[in-house]
Amino acid sequence: MSAERVTRSMFLVACAAVLSAACAGCLPVELSVSPQGEFLIPRQEGFVLLDPAKSQAKVLAGAEGGEPAFAVFAPGGGEFLAVRKTGGGFSVSRMGREGAGKEIFSGSNLTYARWSPDAKKVSLTRVSDDQNETVKENLPELIVVDAGGAGKKTVLSGCSVIHRWTADSASILAVQITAKEKEKDRYIGQMVLVGAADGAIKPVCSVVSEKKMFLDLSADGKKALIVAAKLGKADEKLTVGDESSRLFEVTLADGSFRQVRDEAVYALYSPKGDQVLVGARGEDGLLTLAVADSAFAKSTIVARDAAKSAGDGPDSVDIYPGWVNDKTVHYLRRRAVFGTQGKNLQLVTVGADGKGLANLQPVIGSALKD
């Protein structure tokens, strides 16, 4: 199977976790995993359920109505969000495993989607149609949609693409953008907790970031991880220097923070929150993945061949790894299959201890007759 077809059929997506989306209507490659360890994969054929334990894969919903672009399991894994790219933008549907669904949102320039923990709401980010008056760019906005399709509300304008729900489903953690230092191409803002119902903003800390950033929230809601150039106290006016992105841990209760890594691209808490998966730039354009303890006192390298993006340009699609469970992580690796330039992506899992590497791509290919 050619590299071109694998890239198209397995992941029809577009952009990444940027503060200012360079590509309007862009979605990252981020696979959703159910509590049972099943993967939800948007492919050319439709939305595919992969069950590694049974070595089975099947199409839950076809590609009718638009190209499969992004998918997220609901809490519990019984339902999922199906994001399709259509002629007019994107369609977001709430789907059951039997394939029946209901559209709850349609619009252009979609960049990310999440379920609330209580499964009653869905959060979306999309690049606004209107230019931000301060930054003079079209920035993402955060929208909360009723999962039953009863309505929607924009709760934050000028924000990060990546965001996280708090465990009580009452608030969303994001970065609000307030300014840009054009000469150094840095964005200035603050990490905030946004009320999902009323859009009330609670500042956590000040942020200076490069164009791309990433954040995550611990399961207990007490700590956050953020990849940024600089942090400061809430409402502190930060100076913008030449700092590159580093990894910080933030205590949400008081906004205190500490730098835990000199360099990082992303970082994800394990389901229980006692481990962190960290991605950092490696060799040949690939990423090195390491699993650290929650104190960042020690870490284990689990991969040196993780694909950073699905393309080679500056606006290429970012790829994010994730946790299958507290003992296993997943990521995509790129393999040369035709000479040096004909490459494809493979979904693999590996233990948090760096052992037990498993290539899941043959299961997908065999079941769907690639």
The 8 nearest C-alpha neighbors of each residue, nearest first, counted from 0:
[[1, 2, 369, 4, 5, 3, 343, 336],
 [2, 0, 3, 4, 5, 343, 341, 342],
 [1, 3, 343, 342, 5, 4, 341, 6],
 [2, 4, 6, 1, 5, 7, 343, 342],
 [3, 5, 7, 1, 6, 2, 8, 0],
 [6, 4, 2, 8, 7, 9, 3, 343],
 [5, 7, 3, 4, 9, 8, 10, 2],
 [8, 6, 4, 5, 11, 10, 9, 3],
 [7, 9, 43, 42, 5, 4, 10, 6],
 [10, 8, 42, 5, 6, 7, 41, 43],
 [9, 11, 42, 12, 8, 7, 41, 6],
 [12, 10, 68, 7, 67, 8, 42, 9],
 [13, 11, 68, 26, 10, 27, 28, 25],
 [12, 14, 25, 26, 316, 27, 11, 24],
 [25, 15, 13, 316, 26, 27, 22, 317],
 [16, 14, 27, 317, 17, 316, 26, 25],
 [17, 15, 160, 161, 211, 212, 213, 18],
 [16, 18, 211, 19, 20, 210, 15, 212],
 [17, 19, 159, 210, 211, 20, 160, 158],
 [20, 18, 138, 17, 21, 210, 139, 137],
 [19, 21, 22, 17, 23, 18, 138, 126],
 [22, 20, 19, 23, 314, 17, 14, 25],
 [21, 23, 20, 25, 24, 14, 314, 13],
 [24, 22, 108, 25, 126, 20, 21, 109],
 [108, 23, 25, 109, 110, 22, 107, 26],
 [14, 24, 26, 13, 110, 23, 22, 109],
 [25, 27, 14, 110, 13, 12, 15, 111],
 [28, 26, 15, 14, 317, 29, 316, 318],
 [27, 29, 318, 319, 317, 12, 30, 26],
 [30, 28, 319, 27, 318, 31, 320, 69],
 [31, 29, 39, 40, 28, 32, 38, 70],
 [30, 32, 71, 39, 38, 72, 29, 33],
 [33, 31, 38, 37, 36, 323, 39, 30],
 [32, 34, 76, 37, 35, 36, 72, 38],
 [35, 33, 36, 75, 76, 32, 37, 324],
 [34, 36, 33, 37, 76, 32, 75, 50],
 [37, 35, 33, 34, 323, 32, 38, 50],
 [38, 36, 50, 33, 32, 49, 35, 48],
 [39, 37, 32, 49, 48, 31, 40, 50],
 [38, 40, 48, 31, 47, 30, 32, 49],
 [39, 41, 47, 46, 42, 38, 30, 48],
 [42, 40, 46, 67, 69, 68, 10, 45],
 [43, 41, 9, 8, 45, 44, 10, 67],
 [42, 44, 8, 45, 9, 67, 66, 62],
 [45, 43, 42, 62, 61, 46, 8, 58],
 [46, 44, 61, 62, 42, 43, 60, 67],
 [45, 47, 41, 60, 59, 58, 40, 42],
 [46, 48, 58, 40, 57, 59, 39, 45],
 [47, 49, 39, 57, 56, 38, 58, 59],
 [50, 48, 56, 38, 37, 55, 51, 47],
 [49, 51, 37, 55, 52, 53, 54, 56],
 [52, 50, 54, 53, 49, 55, 37, 359],
 [53, 51, 50, 54, 55, 36, 37, 49],
 [52, 54, 55, 51, 50, 56, 49, 362],
 [55, 53, 51, 52, 362, 50, 56, 49],
 [56, 54, 50, 53, 49, 51, 366, 362],
 [55, 57, 49, 48, 366, 363, 50, 47],
 [58, 56, 48, 47, 59, 49, 55, 366],
 [57, 59, 47, 60, 46, 45, 48, 61],
 [60, 58, 98, 46, 47, 96, 57, 48],
 [61, 59, 98, 46, 45, 58, 62, 47],
 [62, 60, 45, 63, 44, 46, 58, 59],
 [61, 63, 45, 66, 65, 44, 67, 64],
 [64, 62, 61, 65, 66, 45, 60, 67],
 [63, 65, 62, 85, 66, 83, 84, 90],
 [64, 66, 85, 83, 84, 63, 62, 67],
 [65, 67, 84, 83, 62, 68, 85, 43],
 [68, 66, 83, 41, 45, 42, 62, 82],
 [67, 69, 12, 11, 83, 82, 41, 66],
 [70, 68, 82, 41, 67, 81, 12, 26],
 [69, 71, 81, 80, 82, 41, 39, 79],
 [70, 72, 80, 31, 79, 73, 113, 69],
 [73, 71, 79, 76, 31, 78, 33, 80],
 [72, 74, 79, 76, 78, 75, 114, 118],
 [75, 73, 76, 116, 118, 72, 117, 114],
 [74, 76, 77, 73, 34, 33, 72, 78],
 [75, 77, 33, 73, 72, 74, 78, 34],
 [76, 78, 75, 96, 73, 95, 79, 72],
 [79, 77, 95, 73, 76, 94, 72, 96],
 [80, 78, 72, 73, 94, 71, 93, 81],
 [79, 81, 93, 71, 70, 92, 94, 82],
 [80, 82, 70, 92, 91, 79, 83, 69],
 [83, 81, 91, 69, 68, 90, 70, 67],
 [84, 82, 67, 65, 66, 90, 68, 89],
 [83, 85, 89, 66, 65, 88, 68, 67],
 [86, 84, 65, 88, 89, 87, 83, 66],
 [85, 87, 88, 84, 65, 89, 64, 107],
 [86, 88, 85, 89, 107, 106, 84, 105],
 [89, 87, 107, 85, 106, 86, 84, 108],
 [90, 88, 84, 85, 106, 83, 105, 107],
 [89, 91, 105, 83, 82, 104, 84, 92],
 [92, 90, 82, 104, 81, 102, 103, 105],
 [93, 91, 102, 81, 101, 103, 80, 94],
 [92, 94, 80, 101, 100, 79, 102, 81],
 [95, 93, 100, 79, 78, 99, 92, 80],
 [94, 96, 78, 97, 98, 99, 100, 79],
 [95, 97, 98, 59, 78, 77, 94, 99],
 [96, 98, 95, 99, 59, 60, 94, 100],
 [99, 97, 60, 96, 95, 59, 94, 100],
 [100, 98, 95, 94, 97, 101, 96, 60],
 [99, 101, 94, 93, 92, 95, 98, 102],
 [102, 100, 92, 93, 103, 94, 99, 148],
 [101, 103, 92, 91, 104, 93, 100, 90],
 [102, 104, 148, 92, 91, 101, 93, 146],
 [105, 103, 91, 102, 90, 106, 92, 148],
 [106, 104, 90, 89, 91, 103, 107, 88],
 [105, 107, 89, 88, 90, 104, 108, 109],
 [106, 108, 88, 109, 89, 24, 87, 105],
 [24, 107, 109, 23, 125, 126, 110, 88],
 [108, 110, 125, 24, 107, 124, 25, 111],
 [109, 111, 26, 25, 125, 124, 24, 108],
 [112, 110, 124, 123, 26, 109, 160, 161],
 [111, 113, 123, 122, 124, 121, 114, 110],
 [114, 112, 122, 121, 123, 115, 71, 111],
 [115, 113, 121, 118, 73, 120, 122, 116],
 [114, 116, 118, 120, 117, 168, 121, 164],
 [117, 115, 118, 168, 166, 74, 114, 167],
 [116, 118, 119, 115, 168, 74, 120, 167],
 [119, 117, 115, 116, 120, 114, 74, 73],
 [120, 118, 146, 117, 145, 115, 121, 147],
 [121, 119, 146, 145, 115, 144, 118, 114],
 [120, 122, 114, 144, 113, 143, 146, 115],
 [123, 121, 143, 113, 142, 112, 144, 114],
 [124, 122, 112, 142, 111, 141, 143, 125],
 [125, 123, 141, 111, 110, 140, 160, 139],
 [124, 126, 109, 139, 110, 108, 140, 127],
 [125, 127, 139, 108, 138, 23, 140, 137],
 [128, 126, 129, 139, 137, 138, 140, 125],
 [127, 129, 126, 137, 130, 108, 138, 107],
 [130, 128, 127, 137, 131, 138, 136, 126],
 [131, 129, 137, 136, 135, 132, 128, 138],
 [130, 132, 135, 136, 134, 133, 137, 129],
 [131, 133, 135, 134, 130, 136, 129, 137],
 [134, 132, 131, 135, 178, 177, 179, 136],
 [133, 135, 178, 136, 131, 179, 132, 177],
 [136, 134, 131, 132, 133, 130, 137, 138],
 [137, 135, 130, 131, 134, 138, 19, 132],
 [136, 138, 130, 127, 131, 129, 126, 128],
 [137, 139, 157, 19, 126, 127, 136, 131],
 [140, 138, 126, 125, 157, 158, 127, 124],
 [139, 141, 156, 124, 157, 125, 155, 158],
 [142, 140, 124, 155, 153, 154, 123, 156],
 [141, 143, 153, 123, 152, 122, 154, 124],
 [142, 144, 122, 152, 151, 121, 153, 123],
 [145, 143, 151, 121, 120, 150, 146, 122],
 [144, 146, 120, 148, 147, 150, 149, 151],
 [147, 145, 120, 119, 148, 121, 144, 103],
 [146, 148, 145, 149, 103, 119, 120, 93],
 [147, 149, 103, 145, 146, 150, 144, 102],
 [150, 148, 145, 147, 151, 146, 144, 103],
 [149, 151, 145, 148, 144, 152, 147, 103],
 [152, 150, 144, 143, 145, 142, 153, 149],
 [151, 153, 143, 142, 154, 144, 150, 196],
 [154, 152, 142, 141, 155, 143, 151, 140],
 [153, 155, 198, 141, 142, 152, 195, 143],
 [156, 154, 141, 140, 153, 198, 157, 158],
 [157, 155, 140, 158, 141, 139, 154, 153],
 [156, 158, 138, 176, 139, 140, 175, 155],
 [159, 157, 175, 176, 174, 139, 156, 140],
 [158, 160, 18, 174, 161, 173, 17, 139],
 [159, 161, 16, 124, 17, 111, 18, 139],
 [162, 160, 159, 16, 213, 214, 173, 111],
 [161, 163, 173, 172, 160, 171, 214, 159],
 [162, 164, 172, 171, 216, 215, 165, 173],
 [165, 163, 171, 170, 115, 168, 172, 166],
 [164, 166, 168, 170, 167, 171, 220, 169],
 [165, 167, 168, 116, 164, 220, 218, 219],
 [166, 168, 169, 165, 116, 117, 170, 164],
 [169, 167, 165, 166, 115, 116, 170, 164],
 [168, 170, 167, 195, 194, 165, 171, 196],
 [171, 169, 194, 195, 193, 165, 168, 192],
 [170, 172, 164, 193, 192, 163, 165, 173],
 [171, 173, 192, 163, 162, 191, 164, 193],
 [174, 172, 162, 191, 190, 159, 171, 175],
 [175, 173, 190, 159, 158, 189, 191, 176],
 [174, 176, 158, 188, 189, 157, 190, 177],
 [177, 175, 188, 158, 157, 187, 178, 174],
 [176, 178, 188, 187, 175, 133, 134, 179],
 [179, 177, 187, 134, 176, 186, 133, 188],
 [178, 180, 186, 187, 181, 134, 185, 184],
 [181, 179, 185, 184, 182, 183, 186, 178],
 [180, 182, 184, 183, 179, 185, 186, 134],
 [183, 181, 184, 180, 185, 179, 239, 240],
 [182, 184, 181, 185, 180, 241, 240, 239],
 [185, 183, 181, 182, 180, 209, 186, 179],
 [186, 184, 209, 180, 183, 208, 179, 207],
 [185, 187, 179, 208, 207, 178, 209, 180],
 [188, 186, 207, 178, 179, 177, 206, 176],
 [189, 187, 176, 177, 206, 175, 205, 207],
 [188, 190, 205, 206, 175, 174, 204, 191],
 [189, 191, 174, 203, 204, 173, 202, 205],
 [192, 190, 202, 203, 201, 173, 172, 174],
 [191, 193, 172, 201, 171, 200, 170, 202],
 [194, 192, 200, 171, 170, 198, 199, 195],
 [193, 195, 170, 198, 199, 197, 196, 169],
 [194, 196, 170, 169, 198, 197, 193, 171],
 [197, 195, 194, 198, 169, 154, 170, 199],
 [196, 198, 194, 199, 195, 154, 193, 152],
 [197, 199, 154, 194, 193, 195, 196, 200],
 [200, 198, 194, 197, 193, 201, 154, 195],
 [201, 199, 193, 192, 198, 191, 202, 194],
 [200, 202, 192, 191, 203, 193, 199, 194],
 [203, 201, 191, 233, 204, 190, 200, 192],
 [202, 204, 254, 191, 190, 233, 251, 201],
 [205, 203, 233, 232, 190, 254, 189, 231],
 [204, 206, 189, 231, 233, 230, 232, 188],
 [207, 205, 230, 189, 188, 187, 229, 208],
 [208, 206, 187, 229, 228, 186, 227, 230],
 [209, 207, 227, 228, 186, 185, 206, 210],
 [208, 210, 185, 211, 186, 228, 212, 227],
 [209, 211, 17, 18, 208, 19, 185, 212],
 [212, 210, 17, 209, 16, 18, 213, 208],
 [211, 213, 226, 17, 16, 227, 210, 208],
 [212, 214, 226, 265, 225, 161, 16, 215],
 [213, 215, 225, 224, 226, 161, 162, 212],
 [214, 216, 224, 223, 267, 163, 225, 217],
 [217, 215, 223, 222, 220, 163, 224, 218],
 [216, 218, 220, 222, 219, 272, 268, 223],
 [217, 219, 220, 272, 271, 216, 270, 166],
 [220, 218, 217, 221, 166, 222, 272, 216],
 [221, 219, 217, 218, 222, 165, 216, 166],
 [220, 222, 219, 251, 250, 217, 252, 223],
 [223, 221, 250, 217, 249, 220, 251, 216],
 [222, 224, 216, 249, 215, 248, 217, 250],
 [225, 223, 248, 215, 214, 247, 249, 216],
 [224, 226, 214, 247, 213, 246, 227, 223],
 [225, 227, 246, 213, 212, 245, 244, 214],
 [228, 226, 208, 244, 245, 229, 225, 212],
 [227, 229, 244, 208, 243, 242, 207, 245],
 [230, 228, 207, 227, 206, 208, 231, 242],
 [231, 229, 206, 205, 207, 204, 232, 228],
 [232, 230, 205, 204, 235, 233, 206, 237],
 [231, 233, 204, 235, 205, 234, 254, 230],
 [232, 234, 204, 205, 235, 203, 202, 231],
 [233, 235, 205, 232, 236, 204, 189, 202],
 [236, 234, 232, 233, 237, 231, 205, 204],
 [237, 235, 234, 238, 205, 231, 232, 233],
 [238, 236, 235, 239, 231, 207, 205, 206],
 [239, 237, 240, 236, 207, 229, 187, 235],
 [240, 238, 237, 241, 207, 180, 185, 183],
 [241, 239, 242, 238, 183, 228, 185, 229],
 [240, 242, 243, 239, 183, 228, 185, 184],
 [241, 243, 228, 240, 244, 229, 239, 245],
 [244, 242, 228, 241, 245, 209, 227, 262],
 [243, 245, 228, 227, 226, 262, 263, 242],
 [246, 244, 262, 261, 226, 227, 263, 228],
 [245, 247, 226, 260, 259, 263, 225, 258],
 [248, 246, 258, 225, 259, 257, 224, 226],
 [247, 249, 224, 257, 256, 223, 258, 225],
 [250, 248, 256, 223, 222, 255, 251, 224],
 [251, 249, 222, 255, 254, 252, 221, 256],
 [250, 252, 254, 253, 221, 222, 249, 203],
 [253, 251, 250, 254, 221, 203, 255, 222],
 [252, 254, 255, 251, 250, 203, 249, 204],
 [255, 253, 203, 251, 250, 204, 252, 249],
 [256, 254, 250, 253, 249, 257, 232, 251],
 [257, 255, 249, 248, 250, 254, 247, 258],
 [256, 258, 248, 247, 259, 249, 255, 246],
 [257, 259, 247, 246, 260, 248, 256, 245],
 [258, 260, 247, 246, 257, 248, 295, 261],
 [261, 259, 246, 262, 258, 245, 263, 247],
 [262, 260, 245, 246, 259, 263, 258, 244],
 [263, 261, 245, 260, 244, 246, 279, 264],
 [264, 262, 279, 245, 265, 246, 278, 226],
 [263, 265, 279, 278, 226, 280, 262, 266],
 [264, 266, 278, 213, 263, 277, 226, 267],
 [265, 267, 277, 276, 278, 275, 224, 268],
 [268, 266, 276, 275, 215, 269, 277, 265],
 [267, 269, 275, 272, 274, 217, 276, 270],
 [268, 270, 272, 274, 271, 325, 275, 322],
 [271, 269, 272, 325, 268, 324, 218, 322],
 [272, 270, 269, 273, 218, 325, 274, 268],
 [273, 271, 269, 268, 270, 217, 274, 218],
 [272, 274, 293, 271, 292, 269, 275, 268],
 [275, 273, 292, 293, 269, 272, 291, 268],
 [276, 274, 268, 291, 267, 290, 269, 277],
 [275, 277, 290, 267, 266, 289, 268, 291],
 [278, 276, 266, 289, 288, 265, 275, 290],
 [277, 279, 288, 265, 264, 287, 263, 286],
 [280, 278, 263, 287, 264, 286, 281, 262],
 [279, 281, 286, 287, 285, 278, 282, 264],
 [280, 282, 286, 287, 285, 279, 284, 283],
 [281, 283, 284, 285, 280, 286, 303, 287],
 [284, 282, 285, 281, 286, 304, 280, 306],
 [283, 285, 282, 281, 286, 280, 307, 306],
 [286, 284, 281, 306, 283, 282, 305, 304],
 [287, 285, 280, 281, 305, 279, 307, 303],
 [286, 288, 303, 281, 279, 302, 278, 280],
 [289, 287, 278, 302, 277, 301, 300, 303],
 [288, 290, 300, 299, 277, 301, 276, 298],
 [289, 291, 276, 299, 298, 275, 351, 277],
 [292, 290, 298, 275, 295, 274, 297, 289],
 [291, 293, 274, 295, 294, 273, 297, 275],
 [292, 294, 273, 274, 295, 275, 291, 272],
 [293, 295, 296, 292, 291, 297, 273, 274],
 [296, 294, 292, 293, 291, 297, 259, 298],
 [297, 295, 294, 292, 298, 291, 293, 259],
 [298, 296, 295, 291, 292, 299, 294, 290],
 [297, 299, 291, 290, 289, 292, 300, 295],
 [300, 298, 290, 289, 301, 291, 352, 353],
 [299, 301, 289, 288, 302, 290, 353, 298],
 [300, 302, 353, 289, 288, 299, 351, 352],
 [303, 301, 288, 287, 304, 300, 305, 289],
 [302, 304, 287, 305, 286, 288, 281, 285],
 [303, 305, 285, 302, 332, 286, 306, 287],
 [306, 304, 332, 286, 285, 331, 303, 307],
 [305, 307, 332, 285, 308, 331, 333, 286],
 [308, 306, 318, 285, 286, 317, 305, 309],
 [307, 309, 317, 318, 316, 310, 306, 315],
 [308, 310, 316, 315, 317, 318, 311, 307],
 [311, 309, 315, 308, 312, 316, 314, 317],
 [310, 312, 315, 313, 309, 308, 314, 316],
 [313, 311, 315, 314, 310, 316, 308, 309],
 [314, 312, 315, 311, 310, 316, 21, 308],
 [315, 313, 312, 316, 21, 22, 14, 311],
 [316, 314, 310, 312, 313, 311, 308, 317],
 [315, 317, 14, 308, 309, 13, 15, 27],
 [316, 318, 308, 15, 27, 307, 28, 14],
 [319, 317, 28, 308, 307, 27, 29, 316],
 [318, 320, 29, 28, 317, 321, 330, 307],
 [321, 319, 330, 329, 318, 29, 331, 322],
 [322, 320, 329, 328, 330, 323, 319, 267],
 [321, 323, 328, 324, 329, 327, 269, 325],
 [322, 324, 328, 327, 36, 32, 329, 321],
 [325, 323, 322, 327, 326, 270, 328, 36],
 [326, 324, 269, 327, 270, 271, 322, 323],
 [325, 327, 351, 324, 350, 328, 323, 352],
 [328, 326, 350, 351, 323, 324, 349, 325],
 [329, 327, 322, 323, 348, 349, 321, 350],
 [330, 328, 348, 321, 320, 347, 322, 349],
 [329, 331, 320, 347, 346, 305, 348, 332],
 [332, 330, 346, 345, 306, 305, 344, 347],
 [331, 333, 305, 306, 345, 344, 304, 334],
 [332, 334, 344, 343, 306, 345, 342, 331],
 [333, 335, 342, 343, 336, 344, 332, 345],
 [336, 334, 342, 341, 339, 337, 338, 340],
 [335, 337, 342, 341, 334, 338, 343, 2],
 [338, 336, 341, 335, 339, 342, 340, 1],
 [339, 337, 340, 341, 336, 335, 342, 334],
 [338, 340, 335, 341, 337, 342, 336, 334],
 [339, 341, 338, 342, 335, 337, 336, 2],
 [342, 340, 337, 335, 336, 2, 338, 339],
 [343, 341, 335, 2, 334, 336, 340, 333],
 [344, 342, 2, 334, 333, 5, 6, 335],
 [343, 345, 333, 332, 331, 334, 346, 6],
 [344, 346, 332, 331, 360, 347, 333, 343],
 [345, 347, 331, 359, 360, 330, 358, 332],
 [348, 346, 358, 357, 359, 329, 330, 331],
 [347, 349, 329, 357, 328, 356, 330, 327],
 [350, 348, 356, 355, 328, 327, 354, 353],
 [349, 351, 327, 354, 353, 352, 355, 326],
 [350, 352, 327, 326, 353, 290, 328, 349],
 [351, 353, 350, 354, 299, 301, 290, 326],
 [354, 352, 301, 350, 351, 349, 300, 299],
 [355, 353, 350, 352, 356, 349, 351, 301],
 [354, 356, 349, 350, 357, 353, 348, 352],
 [355, 357, 349, 348, 354, 358, 350, 347],
 [358, 356, 348, 347, 359, 355, 349, 346],
 [357, 359, 347, 360, 346, 348, 356, 345],
 [360, 358, 347, 346, 362, 361, 357, 363],
 [359, 361, 363, 362, 345, 346, 358, 364],
 [362, 360, 364, 363, 359, 365, 358, 366],
 [363, 361, 365, 360, 364, 359, 54, 366],
 [364, 362, 360, 366, 361, 365, 56, 367],
 [363, 365, 369, 361, 367, 368, 362, 366],
 [364, 366, 368, 362, 363, 367, 361, 369],
 [365, 367, 363, 56, 368, 364, 362, 55],
 [366, 368, 364, 365, 369, 363, 56, 57],
 [369, 367, 365, 364, 366, 363, 362, 361],
 [368, 364, 367, 365, 0, 363, 366, 5]]
